[in-house]
Amino acid sequence: MTKSFRNASLLAATAVVLGLLAPVTSSASAGGPLHWAGREGTDHDPRQECATLSVPLDYADPNGPRIDLALSRIRSEKPSARRGALLLIPGGPGGDSLDDPSGKGQKLPQAVRDQYDLIGFAPRGNAPSTAVDCGVDHGDLALTALRPWPAADGSVTGNMATARRMADACARNGGALIRHISTVDNARDVDRIRAALGERRLSVWGVSYGTYVGAVYAQLFPRRTDRVVLDSSGNPDPVRAERAWLAAFEVGVEDNFPVFAKWASTPGRYRLADTAAEVRPLFLRLAAQLDRAPIPWPGANPAELNGNVLRQTMLNSFYDPDDYTGLAQLILAARKGTVPPAPQSPPDSALQNLTGVAAATLCNDVTWPRSTTFYQKAVDESRAEYPLTAGMPRNAMVCAAWPWRPEQAPVRITDRGPSGRIMLVQNERDVATPLSGALKLRAALGRRAVMVTVDSTGHEAYLANGNACGDDTVSRFLATGRRPGADVHCE
């Protein structure tokens, strides 16, 4: 679910603003045919086409105002073998999959690309679909503000002030759309996409937050699903769905830190300690030191390396073991009292769009507590039990001051629906969507699903940070519909 706050997703948002993604060239109203057109540029597969689809702003008022969704497509590579369409549902909230047919879609095996048109889209609120923007302060666009890291002493007073400031900005600048971005709205949009494609049933590959959209879609429209892959899933608790995502970082970091510690104690350029056991106390000491005495960091946001910036860098690096080097470089520099060059950041316009979509989705899905006392108690408990994350996963986000209550109840995921159509794939060590949360979704789906657990580290499993066993199992399901008779574990 957290792709929207990672650097990769921020760069994707930058591509939208800089015009690297396709301009909208043609459109269709709900129920009408989509009119596909080519796009110019060399940053994508030349076969990729674009279209737009008009959908209701408010599904409670289907004949009222409408918004546009930007779509992309690469057709089946073997029309005689075509089965249907495979919709790539992005992570986030705040990500898009417009370039995924040209990108990760081309990693799919030939048998899958032969059978499906690969469909990407920018979910509602995400440019170049009808976009939302809260116009929040520049400082509130920092990851250490978007993620609610408490003050160095554990106080949440500053986080509550940030929540009120951001919520006020969204109320002033978000327009009507800010109230109609939610997981249920996204799932209903998916069904409008299915209908516009002319498909009786739709196959889905959802990643991270996209797994929640995919699960809600399969719950609301169970007979309209074909083959559904949910890659890197979270806890679907309908009462705390979004807070459960944030809280998952406690467990996710603990699951991943030993792997980083082993890597960081291996002889080589980025070695931090002689043994893995020394890395954790080293990290905690350095974070505490930076809490007390931050190092100026010109060009960064915030313009200093403090303990929370170090902790946030840890979270970022744990999404993919290939990113461990960035964390190690920062630690090595900070121990010398220096900093590396400031990290590149997308323009504020891209971050504003990303932040608006994320805030709206998180806050419109479920009601969050509003009491400072509630969050202070939760943060104190978290800091004591999970010192690596310093209380952030139980702290207050913008939703603690959101001016509106959810307009629709969250969807409870159940085992009611066709069996044999859903496959979960999950890495054992995932910082953002840990295995413990995915197991709760697996239990909720019951006989409808099987789960492939992969002995691997990182966020996103299928064709990403997983392994050949997991990839082959998922690919076989997409190509043939065959699933294991029971849950499987891929060593």
Secondary structure, DSSP 8 states (H G I E B T S, - for coil): -GGGGSHHHHHHHHHHHTT-S-----EE-TTS----EE---SSS-TT-EEEEEEEES-TTSTTS-EEEEEEEEE--S-GGG--EEEEEE-STTT---TTTTTTGGGGS-HHHHHHEEEEEEE-TBSTTSSB------GGGGSHHHHTT---TT---HHHHHHHHHHHHHHHHHSTGGGGG-SHHHHHHHHHHHHHHHT-SSEEEEEETHHHHHHHHHHHHSGGGEEEEEEES-----TTTHHHHHHHHHHHHHHHHHHHHHHHHTSSSTT---SSGGGHHHHHHHHHHHHHHS-EE-TTSSSSEE-HHHHHHHHHHHHT-GGGHHHHHHHHHHHHTT---S------HHHHHHHHHHHHHHHHHHS-----HHHHHHHHHHHHHH-GGGTTGGGS--GGGG-SS--SS------S-S-TT-EEEEEEEE-SSS-HHHHHHHHHHHGGGEEEEEEEEESS-IIIIIS-HHHHHHHHHHHHH----SS-EEE-
